[in-house]
Amino acid sequence: MARRSGRPLRLVVDTNIFISFLIGKQLKALQSGIAEGQFQFVIGDKLLQEITEVASRPYLVKYFAADAVEILIDGLSRNAIHVSLPRAIPAISRDPDDDYLLALAKAGKADILITGDKDLLVLEKYGRTRIVNARTFAEEHLRG
């Protein structure tokens, strides 16, 4: 299942997965899927801010090139579906700090939310959005 209704799969990707992507240990084939039009990211301002903040933590910056975060954010800003979140985000998960990702998935009509967060993974699905870890996503959707 690479596409739904002939359009790219819409993905919300949690910050922890983007950081793994920057470090280069997971989801390398995601790049080709995006280039081939199989996948499209759904993002919002809060997610972009969180990626920038987490990626600038001193214990992480040694794992990727200095300009990698800037390249990632620029690419997301230009190529992703941008979604505005409602002011009031409903409480859904066990951790209220994660609920914005569910709101982002709903507003952006995401097919899949990729995360390593157990508070989200336990839900398995939210509306139309499947919630999976990086390994499951890779096994189902990535080549090589």
Rosetta constraint file for C-alpha pairs under 8 A:
AtomPair CA 1 CA 140 HARMONIC 7.44 0.50
AtomPair CA 1 CA 141 HARMONIC 6.95 0.50
AtomPair CA 2 CA 8 HARMONIC 7.53 0.50
AtomPair CA 2 CA 9 HARMONIC 6.78 0.50
AtomPair CA 2 CA 38 HARMONIC 6.25 0.50
AtomPair CA 2 CA 141 HARMONIC 6.06 0.50
AtomPair CA 3 CA 7 HARMONIC 5.76 0.50
AtomPair CA 3 CA 8 HARMONIC 5.24 0.50
AtomPair CA 3 CA 9 HARMONIC 5.18 0.50
AtomPair CA 3 CA 38 HARMONIC 6.42 0.50
AtomPair CA 3 CA 39 HARMONIC 7.90 0.50
AtomPair CA 4 CA 8 HARMONIC 6.78 0.50
AtomPair CA 4 CA 9 HARMONIC 6.19 0.50
AtomPair CA 7 CA 38 HARMONIC 7.65 0.50
AtomPair CA 8 CA 37 HARMONIC 5.92 0.50
AtomPair CA 8 CA 38 HARMONIC 4.59 0.50
AtomPair CA 8 CA 39 HARMONIC 4.69 0.50
AtomPair CA 8 CA 40 HARMONIC 5.88 0.50
AtomPair CA 9 CA 38 HARMONIC 6.16 0.50
AtomPair CA 9 CA 39 HARMONIC 4.69 0.50
AtomPair CA 9 CA 40 HARMONIC 6.04 0.50
AtomPair CA 9 CA 110 HARMONIC 7.46 0.50
AtomPair CA 9 CA 111 HARMONIC 6.02 0.50
AtomPair CA 9 CA 112 HARMONIC 7.57 0.50
AtomPair CA 10 CA 39 HARMONIC 5.94 0.50
AtomPair CA 10 CA 40 HARMONIC 4.88 0.50
AtomPair CA 10 CA 41 HARMONIC 5.73 0.50
AtomPair CA 10 CA 42 HARMONIC 6.37 0.50
AtomPair CA 10 CA 108 HARMONIC 7.86 0.50
AtomPair CA 10 CA 109 HARMONIC 7.20 0.50
AtomPair CA 10 CA 110 HARMONIC 4.61 0.50
AtomPair CA 10 CA 111 HARMONIC 5.21 0.50
AtomPair CA 10 CA 112 HARMONIC 6.57 0.50
AtomPair CA 11 CA 39 HARMONIC 6.83 0.50
AtomPair CA 11 CA 40 HARMONIC 5.98 0.50
AtomPair CA 11 CA 41 HARMONIC 4.78 0.50
AtomPair CA 11 CA 42 HARMONIC 5.75 0.50
AtomPair CA 11 CA 105 HARMONIC 7.89 0.50
AtomPair CA 11 CA 110 HARMONIC 5.50 0.50
AtomPair CA 11 CA 111 HARMONIC 6.18 0.50
AtomPair CA 11 CA 112 HARMONIC 5.10 0.50
AtomPair CA 11 CA 113 HARMONIC 5.83 0.50
AtomPair CA 11 CA 114 HARMONIC 7.23 0.50
AtomPair CA 12 CA 41 HARMONIC 5.91 0.50
AtomPair CA 12 CA 42 HARMONIC 5.20 0.50
AtomPair CA 12 CA 43 HARMONIC 6.72 0.50
AtomPair CA 12 CA 101 HARMONIC 7.39 0.50
AtomPair CA 12 CA 104 HARMONIC 7.44 0.50
AtomPair CA 12 CA 105 HARMONIC 6.11 0.50
AtomPair CA 12 CA 110 HARMONIC 6.44 0.50
AtomPair CA 12 CA 112 HARMONIC 6.38 0.50
AtomPair CA 12 CA 113 HARMONIC 4.66 0.50
AtomPair CA 12 CA 114 HARMONIC 6.29 0.50
AtomPair CA 13 CA 17 HARMONIC 6.38 0.50
AtomPair CA 13 CA 18 HARMONIC 6.74 0.50
AtomPair CA 13 CA 41 HARMONIC 7.39 0.50
AtomPair CA 13 CA 42 HARMONIC 7.92 0.50
AtomPair CA 13 CA 113 HARMONIC 5.81 0.50
AtomPair CA 13 CA 114 HARMONIC 4.87 0.50
AtomPair CA 13 CA 115 HARMONIC 6.38 0.50
AtomPair CA 14 CA 18 HARMONIC 6.56 0.50
AtomPair CA 14 CA 47 HARMONIC 7.78 0.50
AtomPair CA 14 CA 101 HARMONIC 7.39 0.50
AtomPair CA 14 CA 113 HARMONIC 7.38 0.50
AtomPair CA 14 CA 114 HARMONIC 6.10 0.50
AtomPair CA 14 CA 115 HARMONIC 5.07 0.50
AtomPair CA 14 CA 116 HARMONIC 7.70 0.50
AtomPair CA 15 CA 19 HARMONIC 6.17 0.50
AtomPair CA 15 CA 47 HARMONIC 7.11 0.50
AtomPair CA 15 CA 50 HARMONIC 6.81 0.50
AtomPair CA 15 CA 51 HARMONIC 5.43 0.50
AtomPair CA 15 CA 54 HARMONIC 7.78 0.50
AtomPair CA 15 CA 115 HARMONIC 7.88 0.50
AtomPair CA 16 CA 20 HARMONIC 6.33 0.50
AtomPair CA 16 CA 115 HARMONIC 6.90 0.50
AtomPair CA 16 CA 116 HARMONIC 6.70 0.50
AtomPair CA 17 CA 21 HARMONIC 6.12 0.50
AtomPair CA 17 CA 26 HARMONIC 7.89 0.50
AtomPair CA 17 CA 114 HARMONIC 7.22 0.50
AtomPair CA 17 CA 115 HARMONIC 6.14 0.50
AtomPair CA 17 CA 116 HARMONIC 6.93 0.50
AtomPair CA 17 CA 134 HARMONIC 7.13 0.50
AtomPair CA 18 CA 22 HARMONIC 6.20 0.50
AtomPair CA 18 CA 51 HARMONIC 7.34 0.50
AtomPair CA 19 CA 23 HARMONIC 6.20 0.50
AtomPair CA 19 CA 51 HARMONIC 7.54 0.50
AtomPair CA 19 CA 54 HARMONIC 7.99 0.50
AtomPair CA 19 CA 55 HARMONIC 6.61 0.50
AtomPair CA 20 CA 24 HARMONIC 6.13 0.50
AtomPair CA 20 CA 25 HARMONIC 5.93 0.50
AtomPair CA 20 CA 26 HARMONIC 5.80 0.50
AtomPair CA 21 CA 25 HARMONIC 6.40 0.50
AtomPair CA 21 CA 26 HARMONIC 5.46 0.50
AtomPair CA 21 CA 27 HARMONIC 6.00 0.50
AtomPair CA 21 CA 28 HARMONIC 6.89 0.50
AtomPair CA 22 CA 64 HARMONIC 6.24 0.50
AtomPair CA 22 CA 68 HARMONIC 6.87 0.50
AtomPair CA 22 CA 69 HARMONIC 7.52 0.50
AtomPair CA 23 CA 63 HARMONIC 5.56 0.50
AtomPair CA 23 CA 64 HARMONIC 5.48 0.50
AtomPair CA 24 CA 28 HARMONIC 6.69 0.50
AtomPair CA 26 CA 134 HARMONIC 7.46 0.50
AtomPair CA 27 CA 31 HARMONIC 7.92 0.50
AtomPair CA 27 CA 134 HARMONIC 7.22 0.50
AtomPair CA 27 CA 138 HARMONIC 6.68 0.50
AtomPair CA 27 CA 142 HARMONIC 7.96 0.50
AtomPair CA 29 CA 33 HARMONIC 6.60 0.50
AtomPair CA 29 CA 142 HARMONIC 5.93 0.50
AtomPair CA 29 CA 143 HARMONIC 6.47 0.50
AtomPair CA 29 CA 144 HARMONIC 6.65 0.50
AtomPair CA 30 CA 34 HARMONIC 6.24 0.50
AtomPair CA 30 CA 142 HARMONIC 6.69 0.50
AtomPair CA 31 CA 35 HARMONIC 6.23 0.50
AtomPair CA 32 CA 36 HARMONIC 5.96 0.50
AtomPair CA 33 CA 37 HARMONIC 6.21 0.50
AtomPair CA 33 CA 38 HARMONIC 5.05 0.50
AtomPair CA 33 CA 39 HARMONIC 5.87 0.50
AtomPair CA 33 CA 142 HARMONIC 7.31 0.50
AtomPair CA 34 CA 38 HARMONIC 5.73 0.50
AtomPair CA 34 CA 39 HARMONIC 4.96 0.50
AtomPair CA 34 CA 40 HARMONIC 6.44 0.50
AtomPair CA 40 CA 79 HARMONIC 7.79 0.50
AtomPair CA 40 CA 80 HARMONIC 6.13 0.50
AtomPair CA 40 CA 81 HARMONIC 7.29 0.50
AtomPair CA 41 CA 76 HARMONIC 7.37 0.50
AtomPair CA 41 CA 79 HARMONIC 7.70 0.50
AtomPair CA 41 CA 80 HARMONIC 4.83 0.50
AtomPair CA 41 CA 81 HARMONIC 6.17 0.50
AtomPair CA 42 CA 80 HARMONIC 5.64 0.50
AtomPair CA 42 CA 81 HARMONIC 4.75 0.50
AtomPair CA 42 CA 82 HARMONIC 6.12 0.50
AtomPair CA 42 CA 83 HARMONIC 6.97 0.50
AtomPair CA 42 CA 104 HARMONIC 7.40 0.50
AtomPair CA 42 CA 105 HARMONIC 7.32 0.50
AtomPair CA 42 CA 108 HARMONIC 6.02 0.50
AtomPair CA 42 CA 110 HARMONIC 6.92 0.50
AtomPair CA 43 CA 47 HARMONIC 6.35 0.50
AtomPair CA 43 CA 48 HARMONIC 7.12 0.50
AtomPair CA 43 CA 76 HARMONIC 7.57 0.50
AtomPair CA 43 CA 80 HARMONIC 6.43 0.50
AtomPair CA 43 CA 81 HARMONIC 6.14 0.50
AtomPair CA 43 CA 82 HARMONIC 5.17 0.50
AtomPair CA 43 CA 83 HARMONIC 6.07 0.50
AtomPair CA 43 CA 104 HARMONIC 7.12 0.50
AtomPair CA 44 CA 48 HARMONIC 6.39 0.50
AtomPair CA 44 CA 82 HARMONIC 5.56 0.50
AtomPair CA 44 CA 83 HARMONIC 5.13 0.50
AtomPair CA 44 CA 84 HARMONIC 6.07 0.50
AtomPair CA 44 CA 85 HARMONIC 7.30 0.50
AtomPair CA 44 CA 104 HARMONIC 7.00 0.50
AtomPair CA 45 CA 49 HARMONIC 6.11 0.50
AtomPair CA 45 CA 84 HARMONIC 7.58 0.50
AtomPair CA 46 CA 50 HARMONIC 6.11 0.50
AtomPair CA 47 CA 51 HARMONIC 6.15 0.50
AtomPair CA 47 CA 101 HARMONIC 7.91 0.50
AtomPair CA 48 CA 52 HARMONIC 6.26 0.50
AtomPair CA 48 CA 73 HARMONIC 6.89 0.50
AtomPair CA 49 CA 53 HARMONIC 6.09 0.50
AtomPair CA 50 CA 54 HARMONIC 5.96 0.50
AtomPair CA 51 CA 55 HARMONIC 5.87 0.50
AtomPair CA 52 CA 56 HARMONIC 6.24 0.50
AtomPair CA 52 CA 69 HARMONIC 6.88 0.50
AtomPair CA 52 CA 73 HARMONIC 7.75 0.50
AtomPair CA 53 CA 57 HARMONIC 6.89 0.50
AtomPair CA 55 CA 60 HARMONIC 6.32 0.50
AtomPair CA 55 CA 61 HARMONIC 6.53 0.50
AtomPair CA 55 CA 69 HARMONIC 6.89 0.50
AtomPair CA 56 CA 60 HARMONIC 6.96 0.50
AtomPair CA 56 CA 61 HARMONIC 6.05 0.50
AtomPair CA 57 CA 61 HARMONIC 6.38 0.50
AtomPair CA 58 CA 62 HARMONIC 7.42 0.50
AtomPair CA 60 CA 64 HARMONIC 7.80 0.50
AtomPair CA 61 CA 65 HARMONIC 7.66 0.50
AtomPair CA 61 CA 66 HARMONIC 7.27 0.50
AtomPair CA 64 CA 68 HARMONIC 6.56 0.50
AtomPair CA 67 CA 71 HARMONIC 6.17 0.50
AtomPair CA 68 CA 72 HARMONIC 6.10 0.50
AtomPair CA 69 CA 73 HARMONIC 6.05 0.50
AtomPair CA 70 CA 74 HARMONIC 5.94 0.50
AtomPair CA 71 CA 75 HARMONIC 6.01 0.50
AtomPair CA 72 CA 76 HARMONIC 6.12 0.50
AtomPair CA 73 CA 77 HARMONIC 5.95 0.50
AtomPair CA 74 CA 78 HARMONIC 6.22 0.50
AtomPair CA 75 CA 79 HARMONIC 5.90 0.50
AtomPair CA 75 CA 80 HARMONIC 7.84 0.50
AtomPair CA 76 CA 80 HARMONIC 5.20 0.50
AtomPair CA 77 CA 82 HARMONIC 7.80 0.50
AtomPair CA 81 CA 108 HARMONIC 7.30 0.50
AtomPair CA 82 CA 108 HARMONIC 7.87 0.50
AtomPair CA 83 CA 104 HARMONIC 6.76 0.50
AtomPair CA 83 CA 107 HARMONIC 6.64 0.50
AtomPair CA 83 CA 108 HARMONIC 6.04 0.50
AtomPair CA 84 CA 104 HARMONIC 7.80 0.50
AtomPair CA 84 CA 107 HARMONIC 7.77 0.50
AtomPair CA 85 CA 89 HARMONIC 7.70 0.50
AtomPair CA 85 CA 100 HARMONIC 7.64 0.50
AtomPair CA 85 CA 103 HARMONIC 6.71 0.50
AtomPair CA 85 CA 104 HARMONIC 6.44 0.50
AtomPair CA 85 CA 107 HARMONIC 7.23 0.50
AtomPair CA 86 CA 103 HARMONIC 7.97 0.50
AtomPair CA 89 CA 99 HARMONIC 6.86 0.50
AtomPair CA 89 CA 100 HARMONIC 6.51 0.50
AtomPair CA 89 CA 103 HARMONIC 6.60 0.50
AtomPair CA 90 CA 99 HARMONIC 7.07 0.50
AtomPair CA 90 CA 103 HARMONIC 7.80 0.50
AtomPair CA 91 CA 96 HARMONIC 5.99 0.50
AtomPair CA 91 CA 99 HARMONIC 6.25 0.50
AtomPair CA 92 CA 96 HARMONIC 7.32 0.50
AtomPair CA 92 CA 99 HARMONIC 6.14 0.50
AtomPair CA 92 CA 102 HARMONIC 7.93 0.50
AtomPair CA 93 CA 98 HARMONIC 6.87 0.50
AtomPair CA 93 CA 99 HARMONIC 6.15 0.50
AtomPair CA 93 CA 119 HARMONIC 6.19 0.50
AtomPair CA 93 CA 120 HARMONIC 6.34 0.50
AtomPair CA 93 CA 123 HARMONIC 7.52 0.50
AtomPair CA 94 CA 119 HARMONIC 5.62 0.50
AtomPair CA 94 CA 120 HARMONIC 7.85 0.50
AtomPair CA 95 CA 99 HARMONIC 7.17 0.50
AtomPair CA 95 CA 119 HARMONIC 6.31 0.50
AtomPair CA 98 CA 102 HARMONIC 7.27 0.50
AtomPair CA 98 CA 119 HARMONIC 7.82 0.50
AtomPair CA 98 CA 120 HARMONIC 7.28 0.50
AtomPair CA 99 CA 103 HARMONIC 6.30 0.50
AtomPair CA 100 CA 104 HARMONIC 5.99 0.50
AtomPair CA 101 CA 105 HARMONIC 6.12 0.50
AtomPair CA 102 CA 106 HARMONIC 6.18 0.50
AtomPair CA 102 CA 126 HARMONIC 7.11 0.50
AtomPair CA 103 CA 107 HARMONIC 6.03 0.50
AtomPair CA 104 CA 108 HARMONIC 5.87 0.50
AtomPair CA 105 CA 109 HARMONIC 5.79 0.50
AtomPair CA 105 CA 110 HARMONIC 4.81 0.50
AtomPair CA 105 CA 111 HARMONIC 7.79 0.50
AtomPair CA 105 CA 112 HARMONIC 7.81 0.50
AtomPair CA 105 CA 113 HARMONIC 6.88 0.50
AtomPair CA 105 CA 129 HARMONIC 6.71 0.50
AtomPair CA 106 CA 110 HARMONIC 6.47 0.50
AtomPair CA 106 CA 126 HARMONIC 7.85 0.50
AtomPair CA 106 CA 127 HARMONIC 7.06 0.50
AtomPair CA 106 CA 128 HARMONIC 7.65 0.50
AtomPair CA 106 CA 129 HARMONIC 7.36 0.50
AtomPair CA 109 CA 128 HARMONIC 7.33 0.50
AtomPair CA 109 CA 129 HARMONIC 7.50 0.50
AtomPair CA 110 CA 128 HARMONIC 7.35 0.50
AtomPair CA 110 CA 129 HARMONIC 5.72 0.50
AtomPair CA 111 CA 128 HARMONIC 6.37 0.50
AtomPair CA 111 CA 129 HARMONIC 4.66 0.50
AtomPair CA 111 CA 130 HARMONIC 6.27 0.50
AtomPair CA 112 CA 129 HARMONIC 5.06 0.50
AtomPair CA 112 CA 130 HARMONIC 4.77 0.50
AtomPair CA 112 CA 131 HARMONIC 5.82 0.50
AtomPair CA 112 CA 132 HARMONIC 7.16 0.50
AtomPair CA 113 CA 129 HARMONIC 6.54 0.50
AtomPair CA 113 CA 130 HARMONIC 6.16 0.50
AtomPair CA 113 CA 131 HARMONIC 4.75 0.50
AtomPair CA 113 CA 132 HARMONIC 6.31 0.50
AtomPair CA 114 CA 131 HARMONIC 6.07 0.50
AtomPair CA 114 CA 132 HARMONIC 5.18 0.50
AtomPair CA 114 CA 133 HARMONIC 5.36 0.50
AtomPair CA 114 CA 134 HARMONIC 5.98 0.50
AtomPair CA 114 CA 137 HARMONIC 7.17 0.50
AtomPair CA 115 CA 120 HARMONIC 7.37 0.50
AtomPair CA 115 CA 121 HARMONIC 7.13 0.50
AtomPair CA 115 CA 131 HARMONIC 7.29 0.50
AtomPair CA 115 CA 132 HARMONIC 6.31 0.50
AtomPair CA 115 CA 133 HARMONIC 5.06 0.50
AtomPair CA 115 CA 134 HARMONIC 6.56 0.50
AtomPair CA 116 CA 121 HARMONIC 7.22 0.50
AtomPair CA 116 CA 132 HARMONIC 7.97 0.50
AtomPair CA 116 CA 133 HARMONIC 5.38 0.50
AtomPair CA 116 CA 134 HARMONIC 7.05 0.50
AtomPair CA 117 CA 121 HARMONIC 6.14 0.50
AtomPair CA 118 CA 122 HARMONIC 5.91 0.50
AtomPair CA 119 CA 123 HARMONIC 7.43 0.50
AtomPair CA 120 CA 124 HARMONIC 7.38 0.50
AtomPair CA 120 CA 131 HARMONIC 7.04 0.50
AtomPair CA 121 CA 131 HARMONIC 5.79 0.50
AtomPair CA 121 CA 132 HARMONIC 6.15 0.50
AtomPair CA 121 CA 133 HARMONIC 7.14 0.50
AtomPair CA 123 CA 131 HARMONIC 7.09 0.50
AtomPair CA 124 CA 130 HARMONIC 5.98 0.50
AtomPair CA 124 CA 131 HARMONIC 4.84 0.50
AtomPair CA 124 CA 132 HARMONIC 6.79 0.50
AtomPair CA 125 CA 129 HARMONIC 5.56 0.50
AtomPair CA 125 CA 130 HARMONIC 4.39 0.50
AtomPair CA 125 CA 131 HARMONIC 5.30 0.50
AtomPair CA 126 CA 130 HARMONIC 6.52 0.50
AtomPair CA 126 CA 131 HARMONIC 7.37 0.50
AtomPair CA 132 CA 136 HARMONIC 6.12 0.50
AtomPair CA 132 CA 137 HARMONIC 6.41 0.50
AtomPair CA 133 CA 137 HARMONIC 6.35 0.50
AtomPair CA 134 CA 138 HARMONIC 6.02 0.50
AtomPair CA 135 CA 139 HARMONIC 6.09 0.50
AtomPair CA 136 CA 140 HARMONIC 6.16 0.50
AtomPair CA 137 CA 141 HARMONIC 5.79 0.50
AtomPair CA 137 CA 142 HARMONIC 7.35 0.50
AtomPair CA 138 CA 142 HARMONIC 4.81 0.50
AtomPair CA 138 CA 143 HARMONIC 7.73 0.50
